[in-house]
């Protein structure tokens, strides 16, 4: 009888009290009039499901909380069966039948895993980024998920920080464009469609600038740097319609970001007019206590809600303490109302009130995972994300007619690490394609020699002898080495940026045994590495990052020239860790190194290495060559209401068709605050057949020249601006225009 009453109430609520022709806000307001304070608080609570071999386990407490209306969202609970069981409790056994929201870390793919995000950014291909997140949304939503905790849009210039692998690198402009592409892919054009999921811009804010590259650590910076460098990608996601934000773990100028009213309310809500909801990172509100910003858990709950964090991820603080805090007047009830309203609005947008089970369909679940077209796209994107760093003696591409090629290293046959960190539910031992499998598409078994040589981290040289012997039998040698997947990502900071373990020693031994043979190093990793020794030991270096499910096939496509490498770095590779942080758009000092006398004393330099990086931002080679010529400006002046066209002719002067990523840089020579020596302001990825030429043009307006000055006013200042269109960030300006 109680069940019948509940069902009758729910039907009346959905079809009578609220007409579906009304707008979402009116529906939410009507629902909230029926809710108690505790039920409103319940919407701000997220707990985690646990997992067994077949799906999520409904814990006793979680089930009780759902029935009581004390749980609004769940983490780590998916698959059709698992989400149906949980959703059924919420709909049929709670007082108001409010559906649950299911979230999961779908970072660079769900089942079909794409290259890690840092790698994907090196494609400079916004369509590919959007396609990858669209496919991830298809697969995740088919397993009952409504929400991903992505994209990570943190700018980072810190290779020691493990989570640099999850972002788009060091540049503000490129990072902002990529952030928008991810949001569009995840959320689509209509959130009510069951193949879309909510995106989440994280980690807000400045998490990528953690002191010494140590995860969760302190960040101190001026407001100018915050606004000019670290905030713009987050603002870009707001402009793209992102539905959720995640507050970060770090403190910012003495105030933890999950309790920071300035960033959460003053900037995000008041300046940017963000209408979605903010979720804490995993227990980050609780962590206000060890930060020394809250005296206890009750105080942390008060600070979190008052600062503007709408949902508490797993921390349990809102669940246990928020009601008392409101009743005692320490938290305004309107803050809870606002948080609840935003969360309910997201559920309405997803269509969950119309049909709570719309994401739950066994047939769709079974037919969506690992679709052939998804795998084909993953292969294409993995190849486009790889960067050819070195190619001496034209070591690459390899020839399929070579009698014997030795493939040596701990990652040759790997199907586990190749997916990288945060690989969601990607199959590490079944679906993933190893490099060995990939090259087997191109070579016969009698052409392939293999030796593991060593492990990634174990201090064991017992495999060296076999590896050296195999290398001597081959005409050419390919080394497949790098980090383990666990060596980058969250809580995976490193002070040593060398290739880990005994791998560098094995490279030296193989070169010593084969002084004249061509050696290629394929490197898998989640961060920029110090390859300063390796560049002198091997002929070619192919950076494939952690390339994902189809990574081995894509790597083989590149090695044998089926695909021409086109990726370019979105993060600087240092010569050694002592140069860190190093990035292309640094500022000059009062004593810059003069071009005419680079060894002049008392200048801003090192005495042991050059200032320049090993590999610069925007750098990447191809199997063909591109020539830049005839840079022209439509005018030498730019006025406040006009635009200026900058054009250059690109010619494929080599012997192979290929893609080139053309980059526009500008330098504001004099400002009321000092400006970077160069800034990326545009790019275009073009395809040219061998011998073909194309004119590439960029339109520049004053919007491209604005920055925050010392008064935190966003504007532009008249003066001279240098401009260049180049293949990477290593160039000298020789053209300028004036803003009047």
N, C-alpha and C positions, 0 to 999 in steps of 0.2 A: 504494500500500500504506500509506503514511504517512497519507493522507487517510482510509482505511478504519479504521486504528487510532484516529485521532482521533475519528471519528464514533462508533465503538464505545465508546470511553471516555466520550464525552459522554452517550450514551444510558444507559450504566450509571450514570453520575454522577447523571443527572436522575431515573432511574426506580428505581434500586436502592439506591445508597448513601443517598440522601435521599428519603424518602417525602414526597409533596406534602401529606400530611395533617399533617406536623410544622409547628411554628411557624417564622416567618422567622428568628428568632435562631438556632435550632438548625441551620437550613440554612446560614446564614452561617458559623457556627462550624465546621461540617463542611468547607465549601469552603476556609476559611482554613487548615485543617490541611494542605491540599494545596499551598498557595502558598509560594513563596520570599519572602524579604524584598523583593527587587527587584520581584516581581509585586505585592506589597502596596503598595509605593510607587507602582507604575504606576497603581493605582486613584486615587491622589491627584493625578494629573497631568491637566490639561486643555490641549489645544492647539486652534488655530483652523484651520478649513478656509478655503479661498479660494473665490471665486465667479466664474463666467462667466455667459453669457446663459442657459444652460440648467440650471445647478445647481452644486453644490460640486465642486471639483477635489480629488482625492485626491493630496496631495503625496507625493513619494518618501519623505521622512522620516516623515511621519505614517503612511504604510502600513507602514513598517518598525517604527515604535514599536508600532503595533497588533499586528503579528505577534509581537513580542517580549514582549507583555504589559505594555508600558511606557506605556500610555495608557488612562485610564479614562473620559474624557469629551471631547466635542468641542463647540466653539463655532462658530457660523456655518456649519453644515452641515445642510441640510434638503432637502426634496422627497423623494418616495418613491424615485426612482431614486438620488439621491445618498446617502441614508441606507442604502439596501439595499446599495450597493456597499461602504460602509464597515463596516456591520454584518457583512456576509458575511466580510470579512477577519478580524474579531474572533472570530466563531463558528467558522469553518472553518480558520483558519490560525494561530491562537494556541494555546498549549499547553493552556490550560484552557477556552477558548471562552467567556470572560466577556464578556457583551454591553457595548457602549458606551452611554453616556448622551449624548443630544444636547440642547444648550441653545441658547437664542436670546433676544434682547431683545424679548419680546412685552409691550410696556408698556401701550399703550392700543388693543389690537387687533393682529391678525396680517395678514390680507388686508383684511377689513372694519375700517376704522379709526374708532374712536370719538373723542369730544373728548379733548384732552389731559387728563391726570389732574386737574390743578388745576381745569379747567373742569368735568369730570365731578363733582368734589366739590361744586360749586355747585348740583347738583341736590338735594343732601341726601337722596338716594333710595337707600337701601341695596340695595333689590331691583334697581334699574337697574345699580348698580355690580357686583353679583353676576352679573347677566345679561350684562353686557359682557364680563366675564372668562370666563364660561362659553362664550360665542361665540368668544372669542379662543382658548380651549383647544380647542374643536372644530376650528377651522381650523388651528391650529398642530399639533395631534396628527395631523391628516389628512395633514400633510406630513412626518411622521416625527419630530416633536419630542417630547421627554419632559419638558422643563424650561424654565421662563421665569425671567428675572431680574427679577421683579416679585412683589409690589408694592413701590414705594418708599414707605416710611412715615416719612420724615424730616419732623419738624416744622420749618417755616421761617417766620421773620418778616422775611425779607431779600429784598426784590424785586430787588435788584441781582444776586442769585445766579440764574444761568440755570436751574438745576435745580429751582427752586421750581415750575416747570411740571409736574414729574413727580409731585408729592406732592399732599396733600389740604389744604394751607394751614397756618394758624397755630395751630389749636386742638387740644388734647390729646384731649379727649373725642370730638369728631367724627372726628378723624384715626384714633383707635383703632377706632371703629365701622366706618369705611370700610376700614381695613386688614383686619379680619376678613371683611368681605364679599368683598374681592378673593381672599383665600385660599380661601374656600369656593367661589367661582366657578371658580377654576383647578383646584382639587384634587377638587372634587365630594365625594361621600360614599364613594366606593370607588376608590382609586387603581389597582386592577387593571383597571378599565374603560379601553379604549383611547382614549377621548375625554377623558381627564384628563391634566394635566401637573403636575409639581412646582412649587409656588410658592417664591419666595425673598424673604424680608424683607430689605430693604436701605435705606440703607447704614449698617451698624452701627458706630458710633453718633455722633450729634450733627453729622453732615456738614452739615446745614442751617443750622448756626450759624457757618459759615466767616467768619473775620475779614474785614470790609470787603466781604462778599459775593463774594469772589474764590474761584473754584473751586479745590479741593484745598488750601485754606489752613488756617491754624492755628485751633484752637478752645480757648478757655480758659473754664472755668466751674466753679462749685462743685458738689459732689456732690449737694447739695439740688436745684439746678436740673436737673441731669442726670436725677435720679430722678423729679422731679415733672413735667418737661416732655418730655424727649427719649426716655426709656426706655419710657414706658407704651405707645405704639403697637407697639413691638417685643414687649413682653410680651403684648399682645393677640393678636399673630399666633401666639405660642407656645400660648396658650390655645385658639386656633382650629385648632391642629394643623399649622401650617406645617412643611414637611419640610426646608427649607434656609434658611440665613442667608448674607448677603454682608458681609464686613468692608469698611470704608470706606477712602477715601484720606487723610482728614484725620488730624492728630494731635489728641489730647485731653489737655490738661494736661501736655504734654511727652512723651506716649507715643503714637506712631502707632497707629491703631485696628487695623491689621492685624498688630500685634505687642503687643497690649494684653491681658495675662493677666487683669487686673482685670475688664474687660468681657466677655472671651470665655470664660474659665474660671470665675472667681469668681461672676459674675452670671449669664451665660447658661447655663452647665452646672450649677453648684452651687446657685444660688438658684432658678433657673427650671426646672431639670431638663429642659432641651432635649435631645432624643434624636436630632435630625437632624444633618446635617453643615453645616459652614461652608466656603464658597468665598471666596477672595480676590476683590477687584475686579481689573480688568485690570492686571496687573503691580504690584499694590499691595504685595506682599511685596518685590519688587525695589526699590521706592521707599523702603524703610526706609533704604537707603544715602544717597540725597540728603537725606532728612530729617535725617541725622546721628545715627541711632539704631542703625545696623549699620555695621560697618567695611568690609564687602565683601559680595559675593553669598552666600558660604558662611555668613557670620554671619547674613545676612538669612533664609536658609532655616532655620537653627537657631532663630532668634527666632520666625519664623512658626509652625512646628510646635509648639514649646514653648508658645506663647501660646494655641494652640487653633484655628488655621486648618487645616482638614482637606484642602482641595484648592487647588492653586496654579493660578490661571487665567492661562495663556499665559506665565507668567514663567520657566519651565524650571528653576527653582531646585531644587524637590524632585526632579525627574528626575535632575539632574546631581550633587546634593550630599547628598541625604538619607541614602543608604545609608552613605556614609563617616561621616556625623555620628552615625548610630546605632552603627556598629561602633567608633567612637572614644569612645562613651559621652556624647556631647554632647547627644543627643536620646534619651530613653528609648524603647525599642522598643515599649512598650505604647502610646505616643502614636500611632505609625504603625499599630499593630494597631487601635486605637480608630477612627482616621480611616478606614481601609480597611473596617472592619466597618460603619460608618455609611453609607458610600457603597454598599456591596454591599446593605445592607438596603433602601436606597431603590430599587435596581434590582429586588430581589425584590418589593417592594410594587407596583411598576409592572407586574409580571408578565413582565418581560423574560427571566427564566430559564426560565419556562414556555414562552414563545414570543417569541424575540428580534425577530421580524418582525411582531409584533401591531399595530404602528403603521404598517405599510407596506402600503398597499392602494391601487392605482391608481384603482379605481372611486370609493372614498371620497374620495381626493384631488380628483378631477375634479368630484365632485358637492357637495362641502362648501363650497368657496370661494365667497364672495359669494352665498350663498343669498338669495333674495328676502326671506325672513323676517329674515335677519341685517341686510340693508340697511334694512328697515322699522324695525327696532329701533334701528339707528344713527341714523336720522332722528329718531325719538322722543326718544332720549337727548340728541342734540345740541340740540334745542329746549329740553328740560328743564334743560340745563346752562347756558343763556344767561341773562344777568342784564340786566334793564332798569334802567339807572342813572339815567336822566333822561327825563322826558316832558312838557316844558312845552308849553302850548297844545294838548295832546292831539295832538301831531304823529303819534303812532302810535296805532292801526294805520293803515296806508295804505288808501285806497279803491281797489278794482279798477276803478272808473268814472272815475278821474282821467284827463284827456285825455293829459297828458304828465308823466312822471316821469323826472328825470335821475338816472342812476346813474354816479357819478364816483369814480375812485380806482384805484390799482394792483392792488387785490384783487377788483375786480368780476368779472373773467373768470378769475381765478386758479384753477387746479386742482392746483397744486403745493404752495404754502405752506399751503393750507387744511388739509392733513393734520397740520401741526405737526411737531415734532421727534420722534425715536424712533418713526417710523411703520412700523417692521418692514418687511414686504413689501407695504404698501399701494400700489396703483397710482396714482401721482401724475398720470398723463397718459393717462387712459382711463376709469377707474371713478369717479374723484372728480367730484363735482357742484359746479360753481361757483355763486356767487350769481347770476350772469347766467342760468345754466340754471334755477336755482330760481325766479326771478321770472318767467321765461318760461312757467311753468305757470299764472300768475295774470294776466298781461297779454298783450295782442296786441302784435305787433312794432311797430305804429305808435304805441303808447303809451310805448315805451321809447326814451329818449335815452341815449347812452353816450359817455363820454370817459375815457380813462385818466388824463390830467392830469399824472402824473409817475410815476417809479419809486419804490420804497421807499427806496433809498439814493442813487441817482445825483443829482448836482448839475446837473440839467438842467431848466430852466423852459420848454422849448420847447412843452410840451403844455398850459401854463396857459391860453393864449388860447382853444384849442378847448374846454377844460373850462368856462371862464367863459362862453363863447358858448352852449354847451349848457345850462348852468344857467339862463341868462336865458330860454331857450325853454320851460322846464318850469314847471309849476304847483308842484311839490314836488321836493325834492332829497334824494337819499340818497348819502352818502359812504361808501365801503367802503375802510378804510385800516387800517394797523397795522404790525406787525413782519413780517420774513421768518421762515420757519420756523427758519432757522439762527441767529436772534438770541436764542433761548432754548434751554435744554437744557444738556448738558455742555459745559464750556469756553466758555460764552457769557454771561459776566457783563457787566453794563453799569453805568457810573456815571451815565449820562444816562437818566432814565426817561421822557423825552418821546417822543411818537410820532416815529419816526426820519425823517431826511432832510428833504425839502421839503414833506412832507405838511401839517405845521402851517401853513406859509405859504400853501399852496393853500386850506386851510380859511378863513383870514382873507380871502383874495382873493374867494372865492365868497360869503362873507357880505357883504363890502363891495359886491359887484355885485348882491346880492339881499337888501336890508336887511329886507324884510318877509315873505319866503317861509319856510315851515317847512323846516328842514334837519335831517335825521337822520344821525347818525354811527354806522355799524356798525364796531366795532373788533375786529380779530383780533390776538391777542398771546398770549405765553406767561407773562406776569408782570403784576403791577399796574403801571399806567403813571400818570404825572403828567398828568392831564387838566384841571388847574386853569384853563388858558386856554380849552380847548375847551368847558367847561360854560357859558361866557358867549357862545360863538359859535354853538352849535347848539342846537336845541330838544330833540332826543331823542338819547340815547346808548344803544346796544344792544351790550353786551359778549358776543360769541359765542366768545371765545377762539380756538383753532384747532379747529374743530368736527368735522373728520374727513371721511370718504368722502361722507357725505350732508349735509355741513354747509351747502352752498348751498341745498338744498331746505328744510332745517330753518330756515335764516335767513329764507327767503321765507315759510314758514309763520308765523313770528313777525311779520314786517313787515306782513303782510296780515290778521293777527288770526285765522287759522285755528287757531293755538295761542296761548293766553294765557301770556305770560312768567311763570315761577314760580321761576326760579333766584335764589339769594341768595349773597352773597359769603362765601367761606371764608378770605379774606385781606383785610387792610386796604389801601385805596388812599391813599397819602400825598398831601399838597398839593404837596410837592416832596421831592427826595432828601435834603434836610437834616433831615427828620423821621425818617428811617430809622435804626434800626428802630422801627416804630410798630405796635402791636398792641392789641387791645381789652382784654386781661386783664393790663395792666401793673400795677405796684404804685404806691401813693401815695408821695409824698415827705414829709418833715417840713414842707414848705411848699406844700401843694396850693393851687391857685387857688380862692378862695372863690366860691361861687355868687352871693353877694350883691354882690360887688365884683370881677368878673373882671379888672379892670385894676389891681388893687392891686400896689404895687411889692414887690420882693424875694420874689417867689413863683416857683415852678418853671414858668416859661413862656418863650416866645420873644418877641422884641420886633418881629418882622417878620411872623409868621403865627400863627394860633391853634394851640393844642395839638391840637385835634381834627383827625381825618383828613378827606380829601375825601369818601371813601365808607367807611363803617365795616363791620366784620365783621358778617355776618348781614343786610346790607342788600340789598334788591332790590325793585323796583316791579312792579306788575301793571296790566293794563288795567281792573281792577276795584279796589274798595277793601274792606279788612277792618277791622272794628271789634272791639276787645278790651274786655270788660266783666266785672264781677263776679268779680274774683279772690278766691278763698276758700281757706282752709286748714282741713283737718279738725281740726287742733289747733294750739295755740300752743307746744306742747312736743313734743319727740321724745325717746324713751328708747332705750337701747342695743339693745333687742331688738325695737323696733317700727318702724312706718313712718308717714309723714305724707303725706297726699294734698293736692296743690295743684291747683286747677281754675280754669279761665277759660272764658268764653263767647266764641266767635268768630262774628261775623256778616259775611256777604258783603253789604255795604251798597251795592255798585256795580251796574252794569248788565250784567255779563258773568260767566259761570261761571268758576271758577278755583281753582288750588291756592294754599294758604298754608302756609308753614313756620313752625310755632309753636315758640318757643325758651324753654327754662327756664334761668334764671341764678340763681346763689347767691353770696353774699359772706360769708366768715368774717370778722367784724368785728375780732376780736382773737385773735392766736395767739402761740405761743411763738417762732415765726418769722413775719415779716410775710407776709400773704396777698394775692393779686391782688384788684383792686377789684371784679371780677366774674368768674365762671367758668361756662361752659356746662356744664350737667349733664343735659340731656335735650332732645329735639326730636321733633316729630311733623309729618309732611306730610299735610295733609288736603285734600279736595276739597269745595267748597261751590258749589251753584248760586246764582244771584243771589237775594238775599233770604233765603237759608237760614242758620240758626244751628246751631252745634254746641258742645257742652261738651267741652273737652279737659282731661284729668287726667294728672298725673304723680305717681308714687309715689317718695318720698324715704326713704332709710334712711341709717344711719351710714356705709355703704360709699361713699356719694356725697360724704361730707364728709372722708374720710381724706386725709392727705398725709404726706410725709416731713419730720420735724422735724430739728433741728440734730444730733441723735444718730443720724440715718438710721433712725429707727423709724417705721414706717408705721402711723399711727393717727389717732384723732380726739380733739379737745379740746372740753370743754364750753364753752358760751357762746352768744352771740347770732349768728344767721345771717340776713342779709337775703335776700329771695327776690323774684323777678319772673318773670312770663311775658310775653314781649314779641315783637314782629315782627323786632327786630334788637337789636344791642348798645348802641344809643344810647337810654338811658332813665335814669330816676332811681328807685332803690328807695324803696318806701313801705310795705312789709310785711316782717315778720320773725317768726322763731320761735326757740325756745331749746332747746338740747341740754343735758339735765340730767346 
